[in-house]
Amino acid sequence: MIEFKGRFGQRARRRLRTEKVVWLTTTGGDGTPQPRPVWFVWEERRGTLLIYSQRRKAKLRHLARSRRVAVHFNTDHAGDDVVVMTGRARVDRRALPADRRPDYVRKYRSAIRDLGMTPASFAKEYAVAIRLRPERLRGW
């Protein structure tokens, strides 16, 4: 588990608690990095990010081949406030559906509504839980 030491570590932890989007990078079959923005909740006690995916998406095929991933946040307008984490991710078939996670629903309720969905219909569509454990932290 990452130790969030010093000012940078505390800033990274704060962003995990407050940001709505993180960029998840998996690796395609030809070795090309494949970044994509995803919604997530930070499970501080577990030291993991929980992400929900639609079925049959490329990121799931990538994870089946290699659990190694990277995640990063957008930078500020000047290209500063860089936070990058690398670690391992896996499909978690025992995770609760998104609509049964009060923290997830609270964080994304209005965004789910903007998609024309309810929490229940979102959970049905985004039914594959991915649990990501960051192992290394870098940035400035």
C-alpha positions as CSV (number, residue, x, y, z in Angstrom):
1,M,0.0,0.0,0.0
2,I,1.2,3.5,-0.8
3,E,2.2,5.7,2.2
4,F,1.0,9.2,1.6
5,K,3.9,11.1,3.2
6,G,4.7,14.7,3.1
7,R,2.9,17.5,1.3
8,F,2.9,15.7,-2.0
9,G,1.5,12.6,-0.5
10,Q,-1.2,14.5,1.3
11,R,-2.2,16.3,-1.9
12,A,-2.4,13.0,-3.7
13,R,-4.6,11.6,-1.0
14,R,-6.9,14.6,-1.1
15,R,-7.3,14.2,-4.9
16,L,-8.2,10.6,-4.4
17,R,-10.9,11.7,-2.0
18,T,-12.3,14.6,-4.1
19,E,-11.6,14.1,-7.9
20,K,-14.4,12.7,-10.0
21,V,-12.2,11.3,-12.9
22,V,-8.9,9.4,-13.0
23,W,-7.2,8.2,-16.2
24,L,-6.8,4.5,-16.1
25,T,-4.1,3.1,-18.4
26,T,-4.0,-0.5,-19.4
27,T,-1.9,-2.2,-22.1
28,G,-3.3,-3.4,-25.4
29,G,-2.3,-6.8,-26.9
30,D,0.4,-5.1,-29.0
31,G,1.9,-3.4,-26.0
32,T,0.4,0.1,-26.7
33,P,-0.7,1.9,-23.5
34,Q,-4.4,2.6,-23.6
35,P,-5.5,5.5,-21.3
36,R,-9.2,6.2,-20.7
37,P,-11.0,8.4,-18.2
38,V,-13.0,6.5,-15.5
39,W,-15.2,7.2,-12.5
40,F,-13.9,5.8,-9.2
41,V,-14.2,5.8,-5.5
42,W,-11.2,5.7,-3.2
43,E,-11.5,2.9,-0.6
44,E,-9.1,4.4,1.9
45,R,-9.2,1.5,4.4
46,R,-8.4,-1.0,1.7
47,G,-6.0,1.2,-0.2
48,T,-7.9,0.6,-3.5
49,L,-9.8,2.4,-6.2
50,L,-13.1,0.9,-7.2
51,I,-14.1,1.4,-10.8
52,Y,-17.1,0.1,-12.7
53,S,-17.0,-1.0,-16.3
54,Q,-19.4,-2.1,-19.0
55,R,-19.1,-5.7,-20.1
56,R,-16.9,-6.7,-23.0
57,K,-14.7,-3.5,-23.0
58,A,-11.1,-3.5,-24.1
59,K,-9.8,-2.6,-20.6
60,L,-11.2,-5.9,-19.3
61,R,-9.4,-7.9,-22.0
62,H,-6.3,-5.9,-21.2
63,L,-6.6,-6.8,-17.5
64,A,-7.1,-10.4,-18.3
65,R,-3.6,-10.3,-20.0
66,S,-1.8,-8.1,-17.6
67,R,-2.9,-6.7,-14.2
68,R,-0.2,-3.9,-14.4
69,V,-1.9,-0.5,-14.7
70,A,-1.3,3.2,-14.2
71,V,-3.7,5.9,-13.1
72,H,-3.2,9.6,-13.2
73,F,-5.3,12.8,-12.6
74,N,-5.6,15.7,-15.0
75,T,-3.0,18.4,-14.3
76,D,-3.8,22.0,-13.5
77,H,-4.0,24.6,-16.3
78,A,-0.2,25.1,-16.2
79,G,0.7,21.4,-16.4
80,D,1.5,21.2,-12.7
81,D,-0.1,19.1,-9.9
82,V,1.0,15.8,-11.4
83,V,-0.1,12.7,-9.6
84,V,0.7,9.3,-11.2
85,M,0.2,5.9,-9.5
86,T,1.2,2.5,-10.8
87,G,-0.1,-0.8,-9.5
88,R,-2.3,-3.8,-10.2
89,A,-5.9,-4.1,-11.0
90,R,-8.3,-7.0,-11.2
91,V,-12.0,-7.7,-11.9
92,D,-13.7,-8.2,-8.5
93,R,-16.7,-10.4,-8.9
94,R,-17.6,-10.1,-5.2
95,A,-17.8,-6.3,-5.2
96,L,-21.2,-4.8,-4.5
97,P,-23.0,-3.3,-7.6
98,A,-22.5,0.4,-8.0
99,D,-26.1,1.2,-6.9
100,R,-25.4,-0.6,-3.6
101,R,-22.3,1.6,-2.9
102,P,-23.7,4.7,-1.1
103,D,-20.3,6.5,-1.6
104,Y,-20.4,5.9,-5.4
105,V,-24.0,6.9,-5.8
106,R,-23.5,10.0,-3.7
107,K,-20.4,11.0,-5.8
108,Y,-22.0,10.4,-9.2
109,R,-25.8,10.7,-8.8
110,S,-26.0,13.9,-10.9
111,A,-23.6,12.5,-13.6
112,I,-25.6,9.3,-13.7
113,R,-28.8,11.3,-14.1
114,D,-27.1,13.3,-16.9
115,L,-26.6,10.0,-18.8
116,G,-30.4,9.5,-18.6
117,M,-29.9,6.7,-16.1
118,T,-30.9,5.8,-12.5
119,P,-28.4,4.3,-10.1
120,A,-30.0,0.9,-10.7
121,S,-29.9,1.1,-14.5
122,F,-26.3,2.4,-14.3
123,A,-25.3,-0.6,-12.1
124,K,-26.9,-3.0,-14.6
125,E,-25.0,-1.4,-17.5
126,Y,-21.7,-0.9,-15.6
127,A,-21.8,-4.3,-14.0
128,V,-18.1,-5.2,-13.9
129,A,-16.2,-4.0,-10.8
130,I,-12.5,-3.4,-11.1
131,R,-10.5,-3.1,-7.9
132,L,-7.1,-1.3,-8.4
133,R,-4.4,-1.3,-5.8
134,P,-1.8,1.5,-6.3
135,E,1.7,0.4,-5.4
136,R,3.8,3.4,-6.3
137,L,3.2,7.1,-6.3
138,R,5.1,9.8,-8.2
139,G,4.6,13.4,-9.4
140,W,5.1,17.0,-8.4
